[in-house]
């Protein structure tokens, strides 16, 4: 489990106090000082010290900044190229003709995860998220379940033209 996920789980599931959980995560989990974390997150040092002293609860925006910064630091920061995981059969992956995509100025690598069963697709989704995937693309039969087990965006493959070609091929075979 990632440090960010641990923070959320400890605070919201186990009802531990945020100051002790956050302090442990920053100092021991990430191995940095409060001022270094402040510089990376953009949260004023005085605000972080008040949160860690229990004098102030962070608002939602500040809490999101904290979690986002922890995740970025865990994944190696922004210097590491983001990727989109493509989870499907080898046959589908073989027609994938690109290894990178740029959309609205953002560039992403495409990382393939070949699977043959629904169980393998679930495992691949969890593995891709742990490896730092920014999003997942998978088959419609598994996407509703995958969306429930990962915390990153999931897009569903919608093969309209290939379905019609397959139906036509089946019709030719029985004609």
C-alpha positions in Angstrom: 0.0 0.0 0.0 1.3 3.4 -0.9 2.1 6.1 1.7 -0.8 8.3 0.4 -3.2 5.4 0.6 -2.0 4.6 4.1 -2.6 8.2 5.2 -6.2 8.1 3.9 -6.8 4.7 5.4 -5.4 5.5 8.8 -7.3 8.7 9.1 -10.7 7.7 7.6 -10.9 4.0 8.3 -9.0 3.6 11.5 -9.9 7.0 12.9 -6.3 7.9 13.8 -5.4 11.5 14.2 -4.0 13.3 11.1 -1.1 15.0 12.9 0.6 11.8 13.9 -0.2 9.9 10.7 1.0 12.8 8.5 4.1 13.5 10.6 5.1 9.8 10.3 4.5 9.8 6.5 6.5 12.9 5.8 9.5 12.3 8.2 9.8 8.5 7.9 7.8 7.4 4.9 9.2 10.1 2.5 12.3 10.8 4.6 12.1 14.6 4.2 11.7 17.6 6.5 8.5 19.6 6.9 10.1 22.6 5.1 11.1 20.3 2.2 7.5 19.0 2.0 6.2 22.6 2.2 8.4 23.6 -0.8 7.2 20.6 -2.9 3.5 21.0 -2.0 3.2 24.7 -2.1 1.6 24.6 1.4 3.0 27.2 3.7 5.3 25.8 6.4 3.4 27.6 9.1 0.2 25.9 7.9 1.8 22.4 7.9 3.2 23.0 11.4 -0.3 24.0 12.7 -1.8 20.9 11.1 1.0 18.7 12.6 0.5 20.3 16.0 -3.2 19.6 15.9 -4.0 23.4 16.1 -5.7 23.3 12.7 -7.5 20.8 10.5 -6.7 21.1 6.8 -9.5 22.1 4.4 -10.3 19.8 1.6 -8.1 21.7 -0.9 -5.1 21.5 1.4 -5.7 17.8 2.2 -5.8 17.1 -1.6 -2.5 19.0 -2.0 -1.0 16.9 0.7 -2.1 13.6 -0.8 -1.2 14.7 -4.4 2.3 15.7 -3.3 2.9 12.4 -1.4 1.8 10.5 -4.5 4.0 12.5 -6.8 7.0 12.0 -4.5 6.3 8.3 -4.2 6.2 7.9 -8.0 9.4 9.8 -8.5 8.0 13.2 -9.2 7.1 14.9 -12.4 10.4 14.0 -14.1 9.1 10.4 -14.5 6.9 10.1 -17.6 3.3 9.4 -16.9 1.7 6.4 -18.6 -1.6 4.9 -19.5 -2.1 1.2 -18.9 -3.8 -0.7 -21.7 -5.2 -4.0 -20.4 -6.6 -6.4 -23.0 -5.8 -9.6 -24.9 -2.6 -10.0 -26.8 -4.6 -9.9 -30.1 -5.9 -6.4 -29.2 -2.4 -5.2 -28.1 -0.9 -6.4 -31.3 -2.9 -3.9 -33.3 -1.8 -1.0 -31.0 0.6 0.9 -33.3 1.7 3.6 -30.9 3.8 3.6 -27.7 3.1 7.2 -26.8 0.2 9.7 -27.1 -0.1 13.4 -26.7 -3.4 14.9 -25.8 -4.0 18.6 -25.2 -0.3 19.2 -24.6 0.2 16.3 -22.2 2.3 13.4 -23.2 1.8 9.8 -22.0 3.6 6.5 -22.6 1.3 3.5 -23.4 2.2 0.4 -21.3 0.7 -2.9 -22.4 -0.7 -5.5 -20.0 -1.7 -8.7 -21.8 -4.4 -10.8 -20.1 -6.5 -13.8 -21.0 -9.0 -14.0 -18.1 -11.1 -11.5 -16.1 -9.0 -12.4 -13.0 -5.8 -11.5 -14.8 -7.4 -8.2 -15.9 -8.2 -7.3 -12.2 -4.7 -8.2 -11.1 -3.1 -6.2 -14.0 -5.3 -3.2 -13.1 -4.0 -3.3 -9.5 -0.4 -3.8 -10.7 -0.6 -0.9 -13.1 -1.9 1.4 -10.4 0.9 0.3 -8.1 3.4 0.9 -10.9 2.1 4.5 -11.2 -0.3 4.4 -14.1 -2.2 7.7 -14.6 -5.2 5.9 -16.1 -6.3 2.5 -17.4 -8.0 1.4 -20.6 -9.7 -2.0 -20.6 -12.4 -4.1 -22.1 -16.1 -3.4 -21.3 -16.6 -6.7 -19.6 -14.1 -5.8 -16.8 -14.2 -2.0 -16.6 -17.1 -1.7 -14.1 -15.3 -3.9 -11.7 -11.9 -2.4 -12.3 -13.4 1.1 -11.6 -14.3 -0.2 -8.1 -10.9 -1.5 -7.2 -8.5 1.3 -8.5 -8.3 5.0 -7.7 -7.4 6.2 -11.1 -9.5 7.0 -14.2 -10.7 4.0 -16.2 -11.7 4.2 -19.9 -13.6 1.4 -21.7 -12.6 0.1 -25.1 -15.5 0.4 -27.5 -14.7 -1.6 -30.6 -17.6 -0.6 -32.9 -16.1 -1.3 -36.3 -14.4 -4.5 -35.3 -17.6 -5.9 -33.9 -19.4 -5.3 -37.2 -16.5 -6.9 -39.1 -16.7 -9.9 -36.8 -20.5 -10.2 -37.3 -20.0 -10.0 -41.1 -17.3 -12.7 -41.0 -19.6 -15.0 -38.9 -22.5 -14.4 -41.4 -20.2 -15.3 -44.3 -19.2 -18.5 -42.6 -22.7 -19.7 -42.2 -24.0 -18.5 -45.6 
